Each structure stands twice: as C-alpha cells, then as structure tokens.
Amino acid sequence: NMAFLTASDESDSIDLVVFPQLFMTLNNLKVGDIIFIQGKVTKRFDNYQINVEFLNKYSTGGDNNA
C-alpha cells in the first residue's frame, strides 16, 4: 500500500507520496497532525510533489513517533 497525502501551511500546499515500506510505519496519523518530513521534490504532470523518505509525527507529550 502507498499513501497520497496533502500537506499545507498558511501559504500553500503540496502533495506527498509515501511508499509502501514507510507507509507500514504510519499509525494514528490524522488531519491536523504536525509532521516532520524529508524527501525528494519531483515534478509530475506540471505539479510538484515530495516523495517522502522519512516521516516523524510531532507530539507535544515528548513521544515523537510516526
């Protein structure tokens, strides 16, 4: 399984592609979560996207796990 996500901030949004091996590590990711990502920016059909290589969910409780 792969995941196709949209990340946004106050100024813009971008599509994220999460490949199968990383997708299996995601748990409890929901709308409004703050995440840290690393990946490669690619262009597909005149749109930019990030192919995610690392993802970590930010938690204010000190447990920062994806």
Salt bridges, closest charged atoms under 4 A:
ASP33 OD1 - LYS30 NZ 3.63
ASP33 OD2 - LYS57 NZ 3.33
GLU53 OE2 - LYS40 NZ 3.94
